[in-house]
Structures are given as structure tokens and as C-alpha cells.
Amino acid sequence: MLPILHPSSPVRWPFTGGWHDAEVIDDVLAAIGSGPWALPLLFGLVFADAFLVVLPGETTVTAFGALAVASGSPPLFAVVSVAAAAAFCGDACCYLVGRRVGLDRWRWMRHRRVRAALAWAGSRLQRGAATVVFTARFIPFARLAVNLTAGASRVAAPRYLPVVGIAAIGWATYQAVVGAVVAWLLPGGPLVAVVVSIVVAVALGVVSDAIAARLSRRRGRVAAAPPE
């Protein structure tokens, strides 16, 4: 169980080499949320997450959702809107890269696991774009594979991109609301809300990845089973 920090509890803040009262860190987080660079930072991290799957797009949106409720800034609607726009732009750019570059020009695209992911994305896209786009939106590398494959296989942009936009809105709303709910349920100010919301976002991501992997293995066993 995570401890609830009292406002006067000392907390070790990264890079400063010292301990600070939690209320001081609350003030810093509130200042970040109300600053002019808060939403551009959110946009940049979510956009980059479409290409560099090591960046914490999900946790960033969840943390900003918690900050919106705990400190009142930035507004929750702005968090959802900016995150959705960034997610759509990132996915659309990946789609365009796949359309212009293909799936084998760069060395990393020819890695065995990448080829397997791209093959999975191709087979799923043949069954229907909507389901796989919504599913992959919550799985970092699957999202990249689906967008690249959709572009390379010439899925029509007027049919594909609206689905990407709807999926981006749903994803951004979900992630921001998770953080908002955590902040609403927990006392302790922005610090507690942000920290716990990040932990919850990571846990949900791990669970989602595990479920997706299990379903993929199950489908593989069914496909490999000999006909009776």
C-alpha cells in the first residue's frame, strides 16, 4: 500500500541532492501545470511516443490528468485535447512514413521480431482496420507496426485516418481520466496524485501488454493446430 504523504513530509527530489517538504514540490508541480510550456511539453512527449516507444506517452497523459484535478491547471479538457491531437499527428506521420518508405528500407525494420510484428499488423489490417487500430493504440510497439503497415500496404487515408483520430481521442480520454480519478480519490496534493497516477498507468500498461501477448499466443496455437 502506498503511503499518503503529509504536506510537511520530507521528500527527496531528483537532481537536487536534498530533501524538500512535499508542499514545496506540490508548488513546483502546480507551477509546471500552469506554466506556458505545460501543454507544448505534453504534445511533444505524446507525439514522440509514436516513433520512440521508450518515451512515456501514457504516463505523461495520466500524470497531467492527475495534475489537472489536483492543482486545477492545465484544464482536464485541454489535457485530453492536446494529447489526442498529438497522438493523431504522431500516428498519421508513422502512416506517411510507411507509405513513403515501406517496411524494409532501414535495418531495424528487418529484425526478426519487427518482421513478426509487421506481419501480425498486416494480417489484422486485412480483417478490418478499426478493431486493430483501437487495440494497438494501447500497445506501444503494436501501434507503430500497425501505422507503418497501413501506410506501406496503401490502406486508403480517407478510410484509415478518421479511425486513427477516433482511437486517439478515446486513448487520450482514458489516460487522462485515470489520472483525474486517482487525484480525486486520493488526498495529499499534486505530488501524491501524480506519483500514484503514474504507478497506476504503468500497472495498467503491463496488464494490457500481458493480455495482448496471451491472446496472441492463443491465436497462434489455434492457427497452428492441425484440422480434424
N, C-alpha and C positions, 0 to 999 in steps of 0.2 A: 504493500500500500504506500502510495506516495505521500510524504509529509506535506502539510499545508504550512507555508512559510508565514510567519508573523511579519508585519511590515518592518519591524525593527530587527529581524533576524539577519545576521551577517551572511553574505553570500560571496563566494569567490568569483569574480568577474574575469573572463578570459582576457589575456594580453596586458592586464594592468598589474599583475603580480601582487594583488592585495585583496582584502575582504571589504565589502561595502554593505551598507544596510540595504535590505530588499526594497525599501521605499525609494532609495536613490536610483536603483535600477528600474523601478516602476516609472520614475520620472523620465529616465533616459528612453525607455520604450515608448512612453506616451509622446515624447518629443519626436522620436523617429516616425511614429504613426501620423503625426500632424504636420510633419515637415514636407517641403515641396518635392522631395525626391522619393517619398514612400511609394507612390503608385508607379512612377517610372522604374523603380527598383523591382517591384513586383512584376511588371510587364517584362523586364529584361530577363529575370530568372525563369519565368514560365516559358518565355519564347525560346531561350537557350535549352531548356529541358527537352524540347522536341528533337534536338540534334545530339546533345550531350546528356545521356541518360543518367550520368552520375550526379547531375545537379538536382537539388531537392525541390522540384516544382510543386509536388503535392504538399509537402510540409510547409513550403513558403505560403501557399494559399491558406492552409489551415491556420498557420500562425497569424497571418494578417486578419483572418476571420475572428480569431480569439481577441486580437488587439482591438478590433473594431468595437466589440462588445465591452471589453474591459476598460478601455480608455475613451471610447467614443469617436476615435479617429484612426484611420480613414473610415468613412461610412461603409457599412457592410455592402450596400448596393454597388458602391464604387469598386470594392474588392472583387465582387463577383463579375462585374462588367469588364474590368481591366484584365482579370485572369482569363475570362472567356475569350476576349479579343486576342490576347497573347497566345493562348492555346490554339486558336483557329489559325492565326498567322503562322505559327511555327509548323503546324501540320500541313498547311497549304504550301509552305515553302518546301517541306520534305516531299510532298506530292510533285511539285515542279522539278525538284532535283531528280527524282525518279524518272520523270517524263523526258528530261533533257539528257541525263547521264546514263540511265539504265541501271542494271543490277550487277554488273561485273567489271566496271571500269577501274575501280580502286581496289587495292589489295585486301583491305578489311572486308570487302563485300564477298570475297572468295573463301573466307574462313568457313570451316565445316559447319560450325554452329550457326553462323549468319546465313549460310545457304539453306540450312534446315528451317530457320525462322522465315526466310523469304518464301520457301516452298510452302510452308504452312499458311502464310498470308495469302499466297496465290490461290491455293485450294479453297480457302474460306471465302475469298472475294468472288470466286466463281459461283458459290452458293447464294451469295447475297451480301451486298456491301454494308447495309445498315447494321446488321447484327454484329459483324466483326469490327466495324468502326467503333460502336459503342463499347464492346467488350475490350478492345485493345486500348481505348482511351485511358483505362485504369491500370494498364500493364506497360511500363516504360518502353522496353525494347520491342514488344509486340506492336506498340503504336508506331514506332519508327519503321518497322518492317512492313506494316500494312500500308502506310502512306507512300513509302518508296515503291512498293509493288504495285499499288494502284496507279501511280504515275507511269511506271515502266510498262504496265500492261494496257495503258491507254484507256483506263476507265474514264468515261466522259466527265469532264469537270462540272458541267451543269447538274449532273446527277450525283456526283460524289461530294463536292464541296458543301452543298447545303446540309448533307448528313454530318459532315465534319463539324460544321458550325453548331448544329443542334447538340452533338455529342460534347463539344467544348463547353457549351452553356450548362449542360447537365453536370459535367465533371466539376466545373468551377463552382457551381451552386452547392454541390455535395461537399466538396472540400471546405469551402468557406463556412457552411452551416455546421459541419463537425466542430470546427474551431469555435464558432459562436456558441454552440450548445455547451461545450466544455467551459467556456468563460462564464456563461450564465449560471451553470450549476456549481462552480467552484468559487469559494471566497479566496481572497488573497491578493487581488490586484492583477495588473498585466503580466508580471513575471510568472506567477503560478499558472495563469491561463495559457500563456504562450508555451511554457515548458511542457505542461500536461497535454496540450493540444498536439504538439509535435510528437510526443510519445504515442498518443492515440493514432495519429496519422501514419506513423511508421508501422505500428502494430496492424492497422487495417491493411496497409500495403503488403506486409508479409503474409497475412492471411489470404489476401486476394491472389498473390503470386502462387501460394501453395495450392489453392483451389484450382487455379488455371492449370498448373502443372499436373495435378491429379486427373483432371478431366482430359487433358491432352494424352496422358499415358493410357487412360481407359479407352479413349477413341482409337489409339494406336493398337491396343490389344484386340479390339473388336475388328478393326480393319485387317489385322494380320491373321485372324482366326480362319481356318480352312472351312469352306462351305460344307454343310452336312449333306 
